[in-house]
Amino acid sequence: MSKLYVGNLPSDCNESTLRQLFQEHSLACTTILVKRGGYAFVDCADQSTADRAIDKLNGYTYLGSSLVVEPSVASGAKKRGSGTALPESPVDQVGNGWSAQRKQHNGRHAHYLYAFDKNPRKKQPFHVPK
């Protein structure tokens, strides 16, 4: 089974209207979970159906909104739209005024981001769970 992310849904879209859209395009789906915030997860029976759904519906204008349809990724594996992840090395410069550090605590690795103004000695930690 292949799971799809469907984004940029209109606010009045629900499970039945999204199922109808898939049926109109001859795309069989088993489960549809519409979430608040204008997105949904759709389970397709196989990878070929998922690929056809992406080809047909990504960029498709539905009730005035241009849909985003792409393969769903597991939480934490990829952050949509960011293009970068935290560096894997122990300490790296992330951006202007930011550094990242990977520490081990109680046998578990955790990532910390540090922000500082002009003095790198005055770091304020921001914990980012991994």
ZIPEJO-V317159 format. One record per residue. N is the residue number from 1. RES is the residue in three letters. OMEGA is omega in whole degrees, -180 to 180 (* if undefined). Layout:
N/RES/OMEGA
N/RES/OMEGA
//
This chain:
1/MET/-179
2/SER/-178
3/LYS/179
4/LEU/170
5/TYR/176
6/VAL/-177
7/GLY/180
8/ASN/178
9/LEU/175
10/PRO/-175
11/SER/-179
12/ASP/179
13/CYS/176
14/ASN/-175
15/GLU/-177
16/SER/179
17/THR/178
18/LEU/177
19/ARG/179
20/GLN/177
21/LEU/179
22/PHE/179
23/GLN/178
24/GLU/179
25/HIS/178
26/SER/180
27/LEU/-179
28/ALA/176
29/CYS/-177
30/THR/-176
31/THR/175
32/ILE/179
33/LEU/180
34/VAL/-178
35/LYS/173
36/ARG/-178
37/GLY/173
38/GLY/176
39/TYR/-179
40/ALA/172
41/PHE/-177
42/VAL/175
43/ASP/177
44/CYS/-176
45/ALA/-179
46/ASP/-176
47/GLN/-179
48/SER/177
49/THR/178
50/ALA/179
51/ASP/178
52/ARG/178
53/ALA/178
54/ILE/-179
55/ASP/-175
56/LYS/-169
57/LEU/178
58/ASN/-177
59/GLY/-180
60/TYR/179
61/THR/-177
62/TYR/-178
63/LEU/177
64/GLY/180
65/SER/176
66/SER/-174
67/LEU/171
68/VAL/180
69/VAL/-178
70/GLU/178
71/PRO/178
72/SER/178
73/VAL/-180
74/ALA/179
75/SER/179
76/GLY/-180
77/ALA/-180
78/LYS/175
79/LYS/-177
80/ARG/174
81/GLY/-176
82/SER/178
83/GLY/179
84/THR/175
85/ALA/176
86/LEU/179
87/PRO/-179
88/GLU/180
89/SER/-175
90/PRO/179
91/VAL/180
92/ASP/173
93/GLN/-179
94/VAL/-180
95/GLY/-179
96/ASN/179
97/GLY/180
98/TRP/170
99/SER/180
100/ALA/179
101/GLN/179
102/ARG/-178
103/LYS/174
104/GLN/-179
105/HIS/-179
106/ASN/177
107/GLY/-179
108/ARG/177
109/HIS/176
110/ALA/177
111/HIS/176
112/TYR/172
113/LEU/178
114/TYR/176
115/ALA/175
116/PHE/-178
117/ASP/-178
118/LYS/-178
119/ASN/-178
120/PRO/180
121/ARG/180
122/LYS/-178
123/LYS/173
124/GLN/-177
125/PRO/172
126/PHE/-178
127/HIS/177
128/VAL/-179
129/PRO/-179
130/LYS/*
//
